[in-house]
Amino acid sequence: MEDGGIGAAVAGRSREKFWVSAAAEALSIVPRAPEEREPDPPNPLTAACPELDCIQADLSDGVIAAAERRAAELGVGADRVLVACGLIAEEDYVRALALSCGVMFEPLADMPRAACPLTDDRLIEAAAVGVLPLQMDGGLVLVVAPRGTAARRLTVLFASGSDLARCFRFTSSQRLQQFVVKHGNEWLARRAVDGLRSSCPDLSAAPRPRRPAWLKFAAIAAGALAAAALAPEEVFSAIDVLLAVIFIAWILLRLFGSLVKHPEPRRPPRLSDDRLPVYTVVAALYREAASVEHLVACLRQLDYPAEKLDIKLVIEPDDAETGAAIERLRLGPPFEVIIAPDAGPRTKPKALNAALPFAQGAFTVIYDAEDRPERDQLRRALNMFLADSEIACVQARLTIDNTADSWLARFFTAEYAGQFDVFLPGLAALRLPLPLGGSSNHFRGLR
């Protein structure tokens, strides 16, 4: 589930259809090859993790051994372990890997949009997959940002003298994303603002065209006025009965949901870290400079391997204060800052839509700046998904943490307790649709 980028293609298990054809085409071309050289002999220290051969001179034996053990425990590449703990920057590692494999590092800074044959929508997906096809040197070249165990597989592949090395260039995830945002920002903005309305208008709350709506409203109003003029008492009595039925039905549903028994599910055995998939965390922030530090501290305390976290902090381009607060924290992996497109409206749904195309995880959770998730929340949500393949979304229980501030806060606490501890579990037991809380929502991914 967690496999990264081109490593999956080499093993014959491609993750995205759009670059499978590109990879197949790359196998049939012979662009200008790098200077041939003998591969370095395997080092006994890094036999289990050959992806460390390229930087072994800069690491102590103890660091190499610890990175190998951690990589084996998590089922990831040892390079991801070193990057996640801050011992090496991703770009520094990718440059060293490229030099070791005899592959060029591609900065992408001056690369024109015309060099990429992908359409705008597929270009956006390239950032999440980590592979970007480019027309260069008279043929197709795949620019790869190694993820998961891709660096290990590429190292082994190129050390074997495969001609495939001629068809690749390496880059960092940040540079790949910058290229995608630079050349796909306009399309990303349209997708973030109007994507749902264009693809599934019946599921969108966006306003409908005004003329048909006004015609329907005018017809209903005219009919109601005519009925009220002809039989006013009967009309008002019917309205009273209709409203009463709706109100009583809602009250009965809440009472029924509250009375349904919903025993707490037994927690399954703790999943080993190597079985955990990549989990994407998205937090849309707008004018939340005061809350950023606390939110980041809570996310860092999650009981989930940092090597398998993909945390996106989404801010608006005009929110300089929140951006400065994030900058002061000097965040490294797994944190990543995404600037939402400069297009209205400046809403949370638009910011989330802008971040989701870059999500790398098999599962995704949405948090607000004020959320303080429990340390094991990701694991508990994952257990729910794994227990039932039909579950698409898991709503975490929400509660108020400032109950003692005022009588109004105490009422909010009571309401939240009734909603998330009693009513919603009852609806879940009845397998009825759930009203989501708008935060701490976990979703099964599309990848």
GUDRENTOR-753956 format. One record per residue (C-alpha): residue in one letter; x, y, z. Coordinates in Angstrom, 2 decimals, decimal comma. Layout:
// residues N
+------+---------+---------+---------+
: rest :    east :   north :      up :
+------+---------+---------+---------+
:    a :       X :       Y :       Z :
...
+------+---------+---------+---------+
***
This chain:
// residues 447
+------+---------+---------+---------+
: rest :    east :   north :      up :
+------+---------+---------+---------+
:    m :    0,00 :    0,00 :    0,00 :
:    e :    2,82 :    2,31 :    0,82 :
:    d :    5,04 :    1,57 :   -2,11 :
:    g :    6,38 :    4,67 :   -3,74 :
:    g :    6,59 :    5,97 :   -7,25 :
:    i :    8,63 :    4,26 :   -9,89 :
:    g :    9,67 :    1,38 :   -7,67 :
:    a :    6,20 :   -0,02 :   -8,17 :
:    a :    6,58 :    0,19 :  -11,93 :
:    v :    9,82 :   -1,76 :  -11,89 :
:    a :    8,06 :   -4,52 :   -9,95 :
:    g :    5,17 :   -4,49 :  -12,38 :
:    r :    2,71 :   -2,99 :   -9,90 :
:    s :    2,04 :    0,51 :  -11,22 :
:    r :   -0,04 :    2,87 :   -9,11 :
:    e :   -1,32 :    5,30 :  -11,73 :
:    k :   -2,48 :    4,57 :  -15,24 :
:    f :   -1,28 :    7,89 :  -16,62 :
:    w :    2,40 :    7,05 :  -16,33 :
:    v :    2,22 :    3,33 :  -17,10 :
:    s :    1,99 :    4,14 :  -20,81 :
:    a :    4,79 :    6,67 :  -20,40 :
:    a :    7,03 :    4,07 :  -18,76 :
:    a :    6,25 :    1,56 :  -21,52 :
:    e :    7,13 :    4,17 :  -24,12 :
:    a :   10,35 :    4,97 :  -22,27 :
:    l :   11,46 :    1,35 :  -22,61 :
:    s :   11,44 :    1,66 :  -26,41 :
:    i :   13,60 :    4,77 :  -26,71 :
:    v :   17,30 :    5,29 :  -26,19 :
:    p :   17,99 :    8,90 :  -25,19 :
:    r :   21,52 :   10,11 :  -24,58 :
:    a :   23,05 :    7,87 :  -21,92 :
:    p :   25,16 :    9,08 :  -19,02 :
:    e :   28,83 :    8,19 :  -18,93 :
:    e :   29,23 :    4,47 :  -18,32 :
:    r :   31,03 :    3,39 :  -15,18 :
:    e :   31,45 :    0,29 :  -13,11 :
:    p :   28,92 :    0,02 :  -10,26 :
:    d :   30,33 :    0,35 :   -6,76 :
:    p :   30,85 :   -2,95 :   -4,98 :
:    p :   28,22 :   -3,64 :   -2,31 :
:    n :   29,22 :   -2,53 :    1,16 :
:    p :   28,66 :   -5,11 :    3,89 :
:    l :   27,28 :   -2,41 :    6,16 :
:    t :   24,48 :   -1,55 :    3,76 :
:    a :   23,80 :   -4,93 :    2,16 :
:    a :   20,23 :   -4,90 :    3,53 :
:    c :   19,66 :   -1,28 :    2,48 :
:    p :   21,69 :   -0,53 :   -0,64 :
:    e :   19,97 :    2,85 :   -0,89 :
:    l :   22,42 :    4,03 :    1,81 :
:    d :   25,51 :    3,24 :   -0,27 :
:    c :   25,43 :    6,69 :   -1,82 :
:    i :   25,79 :    8,47 :    1,55 :
:    q :   27,63 :    5,89 :    3,64 :
:    a :   30,76 :    8,05 :    3,78 :
:    d :   28,80 :   10,75 :    5,63 :
:    l :   27,28 :    8,40 :    8,24 :
:    s :   28,67 :    6,47 :   11,15 :
:    d :   28,31 :    2,70 :   11,39 :
:    g :   25,89 :    3,15 :   14,28 :
:    v :   23,62 :    5,48 :   12,32 :
:    i :   23,58 :    3,10 :    9,36 :
:    a :   22,73 :    0,13 :   11,56 :
:    a :   19,95 :    2,05 :   13,35 :
:    a :   18,47 :    3,24 :   10,05 :
:    e :   18,50 :   -0,33 :    8,70 :
:    r :   16,72 :   -1,66 :   11,79 :
:    r :   14,11 :    1,08 :   11,65 :
:    a :   13,55 :    0,54 :    7,93 :
:    a :   13,06 :   -3,20 :    8,48 :
:    e :   10,58 :   -2,53 :   11,29 :
:    l :    8,50 :   -0,14 :    9,18 :
:    g :    8,85 :   -1,69 :    5,75 :
:    v :   10,18 :    1,54 :    4,22 :
:    g :   13,45 :    2,61 :    2,70 :
:    a :   16,27 :    3,56 :    5,03 :
:    d :   16,50 :    6,88 :    3,21 :
:    r :   12,99 :    7,74 :    4,43 :
:    v :   14,09 :    7,01 :    7,99 :
:    l :   17,02 :    9,43 :    7,75 :
:    v :   14,92 :   12,14 :    6,08 :
:    a :   12,06 :   11,79 :    8,59 :
:    c :   14,35 :   12,15 :   11,59 :
:    g :   16,12 :   15,16 :   10,08 :
:    l :   19,59 :   13,64 :    9,63 :
:    i :   19,62 :   14,52 :    5,94 :
:    a :   17,53 :   16,74 :    3,70 :
:    e :   15,56 :   14,97 :    1,01 :
:    e :   17,14 :   16,94 :   -1,81 :
:    d :   20,65 :   16,28 :   -0,53 :
:    y :   19,92 :   12,57 :   -0,47 :
:    v :   18,33 :   12,51 :   -3,93 :
:    r :   21,33 :   14,37 :   -5,39 :
:    a :   23,69 :   11,83 :   -3,83 :
:    l :   21,53 :    8,96 :   -5,09 :
:    a :   21,53 :   10,39 :   -8,61 :
:    l :   25,32 :   10,74 :   -8,59 :
:    s :   25,73 :    7,19 :   -7,31 :
:    c :   23,38 :    5,72 :   -9,92 :
:    g :   24,80 :    7,72 :  -12,79 :
:    v :   21,49 :    9,52 :  -13,28 :
:    m :   21,11 :   13,28 :  -13,67 :
:    f :   19,39 :   15,35 :  -10,98 :
:    e :   16,64 :   17,44 :  -12,55 :
:    p :   15,93 :   20,74 :  -10,71 :
:    l :   12,86 :   21,50 :  -12,92 :
:    a :   13,22 :   25,22 :  -12,17 :
:    d :   13,50 :   26,34 :  -15,80 :
:    m :   11,62 :   23,45 :  -17,37 :
:    p :    8,85 :   24,76 :  -19,68 :
:    r :    5,31 :   23,44 :  -19,48 :
:    a :    5,50 :   22,27 :  -23,09 :
:    a :    8,09 :   19,66 :  -22,13 :
:    c :    5,47 :   17,69 :  -20,17 :
:    p :    3,01 :   15,79 :  -22,38 :
:    l :    0,46 :   15,34 :  -19,59 :
:    t :   -2,85 :   17,18 :  -19,59 :
:    d :   -3,45 :   19,61 :  -16,73 :
:    d :   -5,48 :   17,17 :  -14,65 :
:    r :   -2,86 :   14,43 :  -15,01 :
:    l :   -0,10 :   16,92 :  -14,26 :
:    i :   -1,66 :   17,58 :  -10,85 :
:    e :   -1,70 :   13,84 :  -10,12 :
:    a :    2,02 :   13,60 :  -10,91 :
:    a :    2,89 :   15,33 :   -7,63 :
:    a :    1,11 :   12,66 :   -5,58 :
:    v :    2,54 :    9,76 :   -7,58 :
:    g :    6,07 :   11,12 :   -7,70 :
:    v :    6,66 :   10,58 :  -11,43 :
:    l :    6,72 :   13,24 :  -14,15 :
:    p :    7,26 :   12,34 :  -17,84 :
:    l :    9,16 :   14,96 :  -19,85 :
:    q :   10,17 :   15,23 :  -23,47 :
:    m :   13,93 :   15,76 :  -23,29 :
:    d :   16,98 :   14,92 :  -25,38 :
:    g :   14,84 :   13,74 :  -28,25 :
:    g :   12,79 :   11,27 :  -26,24 :
:    l :   10,68 :   10,65 :  -23,18 :
:    v :   12,38 :   10,80 :  -19,78 :
:    l :   10,74 :    9,94 :  -16,46 :
:    v :   11,61 :   12,35 :  -13,66 :
:    v :   11,21 :   10,49 :  -10,37 :
:    a :   10,92 :   11,70 :   -6,79 :
:    p :   11,73 :    8,43 :   -4,93 :
:    r :    9,34 :    7,43 :   -2,16 :
:    g :    8,73 :    4,40 :   -0,02 :
:    t :   11,26 :    1,77 :   -1,10 :
:    a :   11,72 :    3,24 :   -4,58 :
:    a :   15,30 :    4,38 :   -3,87 :
:    r :   16,28 :    0,83 :   -2,93 :
:    r :   14,75 :   -0,66 :   -6,05 :
:    l :   16,28 :    1,96 :   -8,30 :
:    t :   19,69 :    1,44 :   -6,72 :
:    v :   19,53 :   -2,30 :   -7,38 :
:    l :   18,18 :   -1,76 :  -10,88 :
:    f :   20,89 :    0,66 :  -11,95 :
:    a :   23,67 :   -1,32 :  -10,26 :
:    s :   22,73 :   -4,24 :  -12,48 :
:    g :   23,66 :   -2,22 :  -15,54 :
:    s :   20,11 :   -1,99 :  -16,88 :
:    d :   19,58 :    0,26 :  -19,88 :
:    l :   16,56 :    1,71 :  -18,06 :
:    a :   18,90 :    4,11 :  -16,30 :
:    r :   19,03 :    6,10 :  -19,51 :
:    c :   15,34 :    6,88 :  -19,28 :
:    f :   15,31 :    8,39 :  -15,78 :
:    r :   16,20 :   11,55 :  -13,93 :
:    f :   15,78 :   12,19 :  -10,20 :
:    t :   14,31 :   15,15 :   -8,35 :
:    s :   12,99 :   15,96 :   -4,90 :
:    s :    9,32 :   15,88 :   -3,93 :
:    q :    9,40 :   19,61 :   -3,20 :
:    r :   10,78 :   20,50 :   -6,62 :
:    l :    8,25 :   18,23 :   -8,31 :
:    q :    5,40 :   19,88 :   -6,43 :
:    q :    6,70 :   23,35 :   -7,24 :
:    f :    6,74 :   22,48 :  -10,94 :
:    v :    3,21 :   21,11 :  -10,78 :
:    v :    1,87 :   24,12 :   -8,88 :
:    k :    3,65 :   26,59 :  -11,14 :
:    h :    2,27 :   25,15 :  -14,35 :
:    g :   -1,02 :   23,72 :  -13,10 :
:    n :   -2,13 :   26,39 :  -10,65 :
:    e :   -4,91 :   27,74 :  -12,86 :
:    w :   -6,40 :   24,31 :  -13,42 :
:    l :   -5,93 :   23,46 :   -9,74 :
:    a :   -7,90 :   26,59 :   -8,81 :
:    r :  -10,76 :   25,62 :  -11,13 :
:    r :  -10,78 :   22,11 :   -9,73 :
:    a :  -10,73 :   23,32 :   -6,12 :
:    v :  -13,56 :   25,80 :   -6,65 :
:    d :  -15,77 :   24,16 :   -9,28 :
:    g :  -14,64 :   20,54 :   -9,47 :
:    l :  -17,60 :   19,03 :   -7,62 :
:    r :  -20,14 :   21,34 :   -9,22 :
:    s :  -18,83 :   20,41 :  -12,68 :
:    s :  -18,50 :   16,66 :  -12,16 :
:    c :  -21,39 :   15,93 :   -9,75 :
:    p :  -23,74 :   18,92 :   -9,59 :
:    d :  -26,37 :   16,96 :   -7,66 :
:    l :  -23,87 :   16,47 :   -4,80 :
:    s :  -22,79 :   20,11 :   -4,73 :
:    a :  -24,27 :   22,86 :   -2,58 :
:    a :  -23,22 :   25,47 :   -5,14 :
:    p :  -26,04 :   27,77 :   -6,30 :
:    r :  -28,02 :   26,58 :   -9,27 :
:    p :  -28,70 :   28,85 :  -12,25 :
:    r :  -30,95 :   31,63 :  -11,01 :
:    r :  -33,61 :   31,67 :  -13,67 :
:    p :  -34,92 :   28,10 :  -13,19 :
:    a :  -34,72 :   28,49 :   -9,40 :
:    w :  -36,69 :   31,72 :   -9,46 :
:    l :  -39,29 :   30,22 :  -11,76 :
:    k :  -39,85 :   27,29 :   -9,39 :
:    f :  -39,96 :   29,59 :   -6,38 :
:    a :  -42,43 :   31,91 :   -8,09 :
:    a :  -44,68 :   29,01 :   -9,08 :
:    i :  -44,69 :   27,61 :   -5,53 :
:    a :  -45,34 :   31,04 :   -4,03 :
:    a :  -48,18 :   31,73 :   -6,44 :
:    g :  -49,77 :   28,38 :   -5,69 :
:    a :  -49,46 :   28,94 :   -1,94 :
:    l :  -50,98 :   32,43 :   -2,16 :
:    a :  -53,86 :   31,19 :   -4,28 :
:    a :  -54,56 :   28,35 :   -1,86 :
:    a :  -54,37 :   30,71 :    1,12 :
:    a :  -56,78 :   33,12 :   -0,55 :
:    l :  -59,31 :   30,38 :   -1,31 :
:    a :  -59,10 :   28,49 :    1,98 :
:    p :  -56,93 :   30,32 :    4,51 :
:    e :  -57,85 :   28,28 :    7,59 :
:    e :  -57,27 :   24,93 :    5,90 :
:    v :  -53,92 :   26,06 :    4,44 :
:    f :  -52,55 :   27,36 :    7,77 :
:    s :  -53,74 :   24,23 :    9,55 :
:    a :  -51,98 :   22,05 :    6,95 :
:    i :  -48,77 :   24,05 :    7,39 :
:    d :  -48,96 :   23,64 :   11,18 :
:    v :  -49,45 :   19,89 :   10,84 :
:    l :  -46,59 :   19,56 :    8,34 :
:    l :  -44,13 :   21,45 :   10,54 :
:    a :  -45,22 :   19,49 :   13,60 :
:    v :  -44,73 :   16,18 :   11,78 :
:    i :  -41,22 :   17,19 :   10,70 :
:    f :  -40,28 :   18,35 :   14,21 :
:    i :  -41,71 :   15,25 :   15,92 :
:    a :  -40,05 :   12,95 :   13,39 :
:    w :  -36,67 :   14,54 :   14,09 :
:    i :  -37,18 :   14,24 :   17,85 :
:    l :  -38,23 :   10,59 :   17,51 :
:    l :  -35,17 :    9,83 :   15,40 :
:    r :  -32,87 :   11,32 :   18,02 :
:    l :  -34,65 :    9,43 :   20,82 :
:    f :  -34,59 :    6,19 :   18,88 :
:    g :  -30,91 :    6,61 :   18,00 :
:    s :  -30,11 :    7,37 :   21,62 :
:    l :  -31,88 :    4,24 :   22,87 :
:    v :  -30,22 :    1,84 :   20,43 :
:    k :  -27,59 :   -0,29 :   22,09 :
:    h :  -24,18 :    0,29 :   20,62 :
:    p :  -21,56 :   -1,68 :   22,51 :
:    e :  -18,06 :   -0,36 :   22,19 :
:    p :  -16,16 :   -2,39 :   19,60 :
:    r :  -13,34 :   -4,42 :   21,00 :
:    r :   -9,97 :   -3,11 :   20,03 :
:    p :   -8,12 :   -5,57 :   17,80 :
:    p :   -4,47 :   -6,38 :   18,44 :
:    r :   -2,16 :   -3,50 :   17,69 :
:    l :   -0,97 :   -3,55 :   14,09 :
:    s :    2,76 :   -3,83 :   13,65 :
:    d :    4,33 :   -0,73 :   12,16 :
:    d :    5,36 :   -2,52 :    8,96 :
:    r :    1,67 :   -3,18 :    8,18 :
:    l :    0,62 :    0,45 :    8,55 :
:    p :   -0,15 :    2,34 :    5,31 :
:    v :    0,82 :    5,93 :    4,60 :
:    y :   -1,70 :    8,25 :    6,29 :
:    t :   -2,34 :   11,76 :    5,00 :
:    v :   -3,27 :   14,50 :    7,48 :
:    v :   -4,74 :   17,72 :    6,06 :
:    a :   -5,32 :   20,86 :    8,12 :
:    a :   -6,76 :   23,95 :    6,42 :
:    l :   -5,56 :   27,07 :    8,26 :
:    y :   -6,73 :   30,64 :    7,79 :
:    r :   -5,72 :   33,33 :   10,25 :
:    e :   -4,70 :   30,66 :   12,75 :
:    a :   -1,25 :   31,94 :   13,71 :
:    a :   -2,03 :   31,54 :   17,41 :
:    s :   -3,08 :   27,90 :   17,02 :
:    v :   -0,41 :   26,56 :   14,67 :
:    e :    2,22 :   25,71 :   17,28 :
:    h :   -0,20 :   23,73 :   19,46 :
:    l :   -1,64 :   21,90 :   16,46 :
:    v :    1,82 :   20,93 :   15,22 :
:    a :    2,78 :   19,71 :   18,69 :
:    c :   -0,31 :   17,46 :   18,81 :
:    l :    0,35 :   16,07 :   15,34 :
:    r :    3,93 :   15,28 :   16,31 :
:    q :    2,66 :   13,25 :   19,25 :
:    l :    0,46 :   10,97 :   17,14 :
:    d :    1,18 :    7,30 :   17,70 :
:    y :    2,11 :    6,69 :   14,09 :
:    p :    5,52 :    6,39 :   12,42 :
:    a :    6,67 :    9,72 :   11,04 :
:    e :    8,00 :    7,87 :    7,99 :
:    k :    4,43 :    6,91 :    7,12 :
:    l :    2,80 :   10,27 :    7,77 :
:    d :    2,04 :   12,81 :    5,05 :
:    i :    0,96 :   16,04 :    6,77 :
:    k :   -0,35 :   18,93 :    4,66 :
:    l :   -0,84 :   22,39 :    6,18 :
:    v :   -2,91 :   24,46 :    3,74 :
:    i :   -2,83 :   28,25 :    3,98 :
:    e :   -4,19 :   31,07 :    1,85 :
:    p :   -1,79 :   33,27 :   -0,15 :
:    d :   -2,86 :   36,44 :    1,72 :
:    d :   -2,48 :   34,91 :    5,21 :
:    a :    1,02 :   36,16 :    5,96 :
:    e :    0,68 :   35,79 :    9,73 :
:    t :   -0,10 :   32,09 :    9,64 :
:    g :    2,64 :   31,54 :    7,07 :
:    a :    5,14 :   33,35 :    9,30 :
:    a :    4,07 :   31,29 :   12,32 :
:    i :    4,66 :   28,08 :   10,37 :
:    e :    8,01 :   29,38 :    9,12 :
:    r :    9,18 :   30,04 :   12,68 :
:    l :    8,57 :   26,39 :   13,56 :
:    r :   11,09 :   25,27 :   10,89 :
:    l :    9,03 :   22,22 :   10,03 :
:    g :   10,60 :   19,35 :    8,17 :
:    p :    9,21 :   16,00 :    7,04 :
:    p :    6,51 :   14,80 :    7,30 :
:    f :    5,10 :   18,36 :    7,28 :
:    e :    4,47 :   20,15 :    4,01 :
:    v :    2,96 :   23,58 :    3,44 :
:    i :    0,59 :   24,04 :    0,51 :
:    i :   -0,49 :   27,49 :   -0,68 :
:    a :   -4,11 :   27,36 :   -1,82 :
:    p :   -4,84 :   28,94 :   -5,21 :
:    d :   -5,51 :   32,67 :   -5,10 :
:    a :   -9,15 :   32,33 :   -6,04 :
:    g :  -12,40 :   32,86 :   -4,21 :
:    p :  -14,11 :   31,84 :   -2,12 :
:    r :  -11,59 :   31,55 :    0,73 :
:    t :  -13,33 :   28,62 :    2,34 :
:    k :  -12,22 :   25,42 :    4,02 :
:    p :  -13,65 :   23,18 :    1,24 :
:    k :  -11,64 :   25,04 :   -1,39 :
:    a :   -8,44 :   24,72 :    0,65 :
:    l :   -9,03 :   20,99 :    1,18 :
:    n :   -9,76 :   20,49 :   -2,51 :
:    a :   -6,47 :   22,19 :   -3,32 :
:    a :   -4,52 :   19,84 :   -1,03 :
:    l :   -6,14 :   16,49 :   -1,84 :
:    p :   -4,52 :   16,05 :   -5,29 :
:    f :   -1,14 :   16,02 :   -3,52 :
:    a :   -2,14 :   13,48 :   -0,86 :
:    q :    0,08 :   10,39 :   -0,86 :
:    g :   -1,72 :    8,33 :    1,77 :
:    a :   -4,03 :    5,36 :    1,46 :
:    f :   -6,19 :    7,07 :    4,12 :
:    t :   -6,79 :   10,76 :    4,84 :
:    v :   -7,93 :   12,67 :    7,92 :
:    i :   -9,07 :   16,30 :    8,10 :
:    y :   -8,34 :   18,43 :   11,15 :
:    d :   -9,06 :   21,99 :   12,18 :
:    a :   -6,50 :   24,26 :   13,82 :
:    e :   -8,23 :   23,84 :   17,19 :
:    d :   -8,30 :   20,03 :   17,07 :
:    r :   -6,31 :   18,07 :   19,62 :
:    p :   -6,55 :   14,44 :   18,45 :
:    e :   -5,78 :   11,60 :   20,81 :
:    r :   -2,45 :    9,91 :   20,16 :
:    d :   -3,98 :    6,66 :   18,91 :
:    q :   -6,75 :    8,17 :   16,78 :
:    l :   -5,20 :    7,23 :   13,43 :
:    r :   -4,69 :    3,62 :   14,48 :
:    r :   -8,23 :    3,33 :   15,82 :
:    a :   -9,71 :    4,77 :   12,62 :
:    l :   -7,54 :    2,42 :   10,57 :
:    n :   -8,86 :   -0,54 :   12,55 :
:    m :  -12,41 :    0,48 :   11,65 :
:    f :  -11,54 :    0,67 :    7,95 :
:    l :   -9,80 :   -2,69 :    7,99 :
:    a :  -12,68 :   -4,34 :    9,87 :
:    d :  -15,25 :   -3,38 :    7,23 :
:    s :  -14,32 :   -2,77 :    3,60 :
:    e :  -17,62 :   -0,91 :    3,02 :
:    i :  -16,74 :    1,89 :    5,45 :
:    a :  -15,73 :    5,00 :    3,50 :
:    c :  -15,58 :    7,54 :    6,36 :
:    v :  -14,99 :    7,40 :   10,10 :
:    q :  -16,09 :   10,32 :   12,30 :
:    a :  -14,05 :   10,76 :   15,47 :
:    r :  -15,91 :   11,75 :   18,61 :
:    l :  -15,63 :   15,46 :   19,32 :
:    t :  -15,75 :   17,13 :   22,69 :
:    i :  -15,30 :   20,60 :   24,17 :
:    d :  -12,17 :   21,28 :   26,21 :
:    n :  -13,15 :   24,64 :   27,75 :
:    t :  -16,22 :   23,47 :   29,67 :
:    a :  -15,40 :   25,51 :   32,76 :
:    d :  -15,23 :   28,84 :   30,92 :
:    s :  -18,94 :   29,73 :   31,05 :
:    w :  -22,46 :   28,35 :   31,26 :
:    l :  -22,68 :   28,52 :   27,46 :
:    a :  -19,55 :   26,35 :   27,15 :
:    r :  -21,13 :   23,84 :   29,52 :
:    f :  -24,22 :   23,67 :   27,30 :
:    f :  -21,98 :   23,07 :   24,28 :
:    t :  -20,21 :   20,28 :   26,14 :
:    a :  -23,51 :   18,60 :   26,97 :
:    e :  -24,71 :   18,94 :   23,38 :
:    y :  -21,49 :   17,49 :   21,96 :
:    a :  -21,62 :   14,60 :   24,45 :
:    g :  -25,18 :   13,74 :   23,43 :
:    q :  -24,41 :   14,08 :   19,73 :
:    f :  -21,11 :   12,18 :   19,47 :
:    d :  -21,32 :    9,75 :   22,40 :
:    v :  -24,98 :    8,73 :   22,19 :
:    f :  -26,87 :    9,78 :   19,06 :
:    l :  -24,30 :    9,17 :   16,31 :
:    p :  -23,24 :    5,75 :   17,65 :
:    g :  -26,93 :    4,82 :   17,59 :
:    l :  -27,27 :    5,87 :   13,97 :
:    a :  -24,12 :    3,93 :   13,15 :
:    a :  -25,53 :    0,82 :   14,80 :
:    l :  -28,63 :    1,21 :   12,62 :
:    r :  -26,37 :    1,76 :    9,56 :
:    l :  -28,05 :    5,08 :    8,81 :
:    p :  -26,36 :    8,13 :    7,23 :
:    l :  -24,36 :   10,19 :    9,72 :
:    p :  -24,12 :   13,98 :    9,90 :
:    l :  -20,37 :   14,64 :   10,02 :
:    g :  -18,85 :   17,06 :   12,46 :
:    g :  -16,75 :   18,84 :    9,84 :
:    s :  -13,48 :   17,91 :   11,54 :
:    s :  -11,58 :   14,80 :   12,58 :
:    n :  -13,10 :   12,98 :    9,60 :
:    h :  -11,13 :   10,01 :    8,30 :
:    f :  -11,59 :    8,89 :    4,68 :
:    r :  -10,55 :    5,88 :    2,72 :
:    g :   -8,25 :    7,07 :   -0,03 :
:    l :   -8,66 :    6,75 :   -3,77 :
:    r :   -5,15 :    5,47 :   -4,37 :
+------+---------+---------+---------+
***
